[in-house]
Amino acid sequence: MVTVTTVDTLQEAAAGVGREAVYLGGGTLVMRGVNYGDQQISEIVRLRSQDSLRVIRSEGDRIVLGAAATMGDVLRSSDCAALHVVARQVGGPAVRNMATVGGNIFAPHPYGDFAVALLALDARLRMSDGSDLDLETLLAARGSERRLIESVSIMRPAGDDFRFRKVSRVKPKGVSLMSLAAWLPRRAGRIAGARIAYGAMAPTPVRIKAVEAALEGVSLDANSISGAIAAAAQGLNPPDDPLASGWYRTQVAPVHLKRLLLGEGGR
Ligand SMILES: Cc1cc2nc3c(=O)[nH]c(=O)nc-3n(C[C@H](O)[C@H](O)[C@H](O)COP(=O)(O)OP(=O)(O)OC[C@H]3O[C@@H](n4cnc5c(N)ncnc54)[C@H](O)[C@@H]3O)c2cc1C
């Protein structure tokens, strides 16, 4: 039997999660778990209304997304235009109307496509206790975090500074064999401070710092990015799953990174 507790504030919900309850975001994964008889879910805590956590707003050179904003909300937001390419590739329309930004950050392999984009865009999280945490730190400790996410602040990419690719075997709704996101700010035509993130290549979305380092100061052409391509799978030990082996993922990572950086075959 599953007990459901309804509360008014995120702080009350976080207190419930501290007592082993599972927080319900959009429920696309939690409710699937309940329906499949997942014995680890015996208590759910939910908010009476998530409306205040669905707001998406501009804040200087950043965009702040409420943790309960859905992929549908992102697609309706002109502030989030650069992220439409990502939100469009999360599940089908029914999933996108429920799947939240916060839930995507906790979605297990091979899910988490949106979180890959957030990671590339320097996501900083406002937590339920009012503290701030960067997404990379949370992902490294995922599973032990008891606080809830209130909102996510990301860089607003300019022009074609942001790129995303989802590689899957079934289109348009397949899960990721690999997803890649790049934020490529440039100074005088050369990359300055790139952030590159992969999904489905590790238990959580990860930044690929060897690639970021190899891109520093180069221009985006086939010759200049050769060092980055050579580092595409450096230090990674991707999981095996029914879609692909870890070995295969390692072999194709350079191909997809090159396409991403050169803007080949869609963003
Ligand atoms: C048919 C189907 C297709 C899918 N396709 C994709 C896909 O293509 N790409 C993809 O990335 N995902 C996919 N998913 C997975 C999932 O729908 C998304 O990852 C979604 O964003 C999860 O969000 P949610 O709000 O539904 O999470 P929930 O099911 O509500 O929660 C998932 C986890 O996140 C935690 N959580 C939720 N909100 C917060 C918060 N604010 N703070 C802290 N913890 C929180 C919950 O406690 C739970 O542990 C798919 C799922 C299904 C069922």
The ligand as an SDF file (V2000), in Angstrom:
LIG
                    3D

 53 58  0  0  0  0  0  0  0  0999 V2000
    7.1470    6.8730  -21.6960 C   0  0  0  0  0  0  0  0  0  0  0  0
    8.2460    7.6900  -21.0860 C   0  0  0  0  0  0  0  0  0  0  0  0
    9.1810    8.3010  -21.9150 C   0  0  0  0  0  0  0  0  0  0  0  0
   10.2020    9.0800  -21.3670 C   0  0  0  0  0  0  0  0  0  0  0  0
   11.0990    9.6530  -22.2080 N   0  0  0  0  0  0  0  0  0  0  0  0
   12.0940   10.4240  -21.6820 C   0  0  0  0  0  0  0  0  0  0  0  0
   13.0490   11.0390  -22.5540 C   0  0  0  0  0  0  0  0  0  0  0  0
   13.0000   10.9190  -23.7730 O   0  0  0  0  0  0  0  0  0  0  0  0
   14.0410   11.7660  -21.9800 N   0  0  0  0  0  0  0  0  0  0  0  0
   14.1280   11.9460  -20.6150 C   0  0  0  0  0  0  0  0  0  0  0  0
   15.0370   12.6440  -20.1690 O   0  0  0  0  0  0  0  0  0  0  0  0
   13.2450   11.3780  -19.7980 N   0  0  0  0  0  0  0  0  0  0  0  0
   12.2350   10.6260  -20.2790 C   0  0  0  0  0  0  0  0  0  0  0  0
   11.3360   10.0220  -19.4450 N   0  0  0  0  0  0  0  0  0  0  0  0
   11.5400   10.1330  -18.0200 C   0  0  0  0  0  0  0  0  0  0  0  0
   10.7490   11.2620  -17.3230 C   0  0  0  0  0  0  0  0  0  0  0  0
    9.4840   11.4460  -17.9080 O   0  0  0  0  0  0  0  0  0  0  0  0
   11.4800   12.6020  -17.3550 C   0  0  0  0  0  0  0  0  0  0  0  0
   12.8280   12.4330  -17.0180 O   0  0  0  0  0  0  0  0  0  0  0  0
   10.8260   13.6380  -16.4430 C   0  0  0  0  0  0  0  0  0  0  0  0
   11.4360   14.9000  -16.6260 O   0  0  0  0  0  0  0  0  0  0  0  0
   10.8360   13.2680  -14.9690 C   0  0  0  0  0  0  0  0  0  0  0  0
   10.1280   14.3000  -14.2910 O   0  0  0  0  0  0  0  0  0  0  0  0
    8.8400   14.0410  -13.3930 P   0  0  0  0  0  0  0  0  0  0  0  0
    8.4130   15.3600  -12.8740 O   0  0  0  0  0  0  0  0  0  0  0  0
    7.7970   13.2730  -14.0970 O   0  0  0  0  0  0  0  0  0  0  0  0
    9.4800   13.1480  -12.2540 O   0  0  0  0  0  0  0  0  0  0  0  0
    8.7680   12.3400  -11.0950 P   0  0  0  0  0  0  0  0  0  0  0  0
    8.3450   11.0080  -11.5970 O   0  0  0  0  0  0  0  0  0  0  0  0
    7.7480   13.1680  -10.4010 O   0  0  0  0  0  0  0  0  0  0  0  0
   10.0280   12.2080  -10.1080 O   0  0  0  0  0  0  0  0  0  0  0  0
   11.2270   11.5580  -10.5020 C   0  0  0  0  0  0  0  0  0  0  0  0
   12.2240   11.7060   -9.3650 C   0  0  0  0  0  0  0  0  0  0  0  0
   12.5950   13.0790   -9.2380 O   0  0  0  0  0  0  0  0  0  0  0  0
   12.3510   13.5340   -7.8980 C   0  0  0  0  0  0  0  0  0  0  0  0
   11.9190   14.9340   -7.9930 N   0  0  0  0  0  0  0  0  0  0  0  0
   10.9480   15.4570   -8.7680 C   0  0  0  0  0  0  0  0  0  0  0  0
   10.8990   16.7970   -8.6130 N   0  0  0  0  0  0  0  0  0  0  0  0
   11.8540   17.1190   -7.7060 C   0  0  0  0  0  0  0  0  0  0  0  0
   12.2780   18.3410   -7.1010 C   0  0  0  0  0  0  0  0  0  0  0  0
   11.7240   19.5270   -7.3890 N   0  0  0  0  0  0  0  0  0  0  0  0
   13.2940   18.3020   -6.2000 N   0  0  0  0  0  0  0  0  0  0  0  0
   13.8970   17.1160   -5.8720 C   0  0  0  0  0  0  0  0  0  0  0  0
   13.5110   15.9240   -6.4030 N   0  0  0  0  0  0  0  0  0  0  0  0
   12.5040   15.9300   -7.3140 C   0  0  0  0  0  0  0  0  0  0  0  0
   11.2280   12.6190   -7.3910 C   0  0  0  0  0  0  0  0  0  0  0  0
   11.1780   12.5640   -5.9900 O   0  0  0  0  0  0  0  0  0  0  0  0
   11.6520   11.2980   -8.0060 C   0  0  0  0  0  0  0  0  0  0  0  0
   12.6660   10.7110   -7.2490 O   0  0  0  0  0  0  0  0  0  0  0  0
   10.3020    9.2520  -19.9580 C   0  0  0  0  0  0  0  0  0  0  0  0
    9.3490    8.6340  -19.1310 C   0  0  0  0  0  0  0  0  0  0  0  0
    8.3460    7.8730  -19.6610 C   0  0  0  0  0  0  0  0  0  0  0  0
    7.3210    7.2440  -18.7560 C   0  0  0  0  0  0  0  0  0  0  0  0
  1  2  1  0
  2  3  1  0
  2 52  2  0
  3  4  2  0
  4  5  1  0
  4 50  1  0
  5  6  2  0
  6  7  1  0
  6 13  1  0
  7  8  2  0
  7  9  1  0
  9 10  1  0
 10 11  2  0
 10 12  1  0
 12 13  2  0
 13 14  1  0
 14 15  1  0
 14 50  1  0
 15 16  1  0
 16 17  1  0
 16 18  1  0
 18 19  1  0
 18 20  1  0
 20 21  1  0
 20 22  1  0
 22 23  1  0
 23 24  1  0
 24 25  2  0
 24 26  1  0
 24 27  1  0
 27 28  1  0
 28 29  2  0
 28 30  1  0
 28 31  1  0
 31 32  1  0
 32 33  1  0
 33 34  1  0
 33 48  1  0
 34 35  1  0
 35 36  1  0
 35 46  1  0
 36 37  1  0
 36 45  1  0
 37 38  2  0
 38 39  1  0
 39 40  1  0
 39 45  2  0
 40 41  1  0
 40 42  2  0
 42 43  1  0
 43 44  2  0
 44 45  1  0
 46 47  1  0
 46 48  1  0
 48 49  1  0
 50 51  2  0
 51 52  1  0
 52 53  1  0
M  END
$$$$
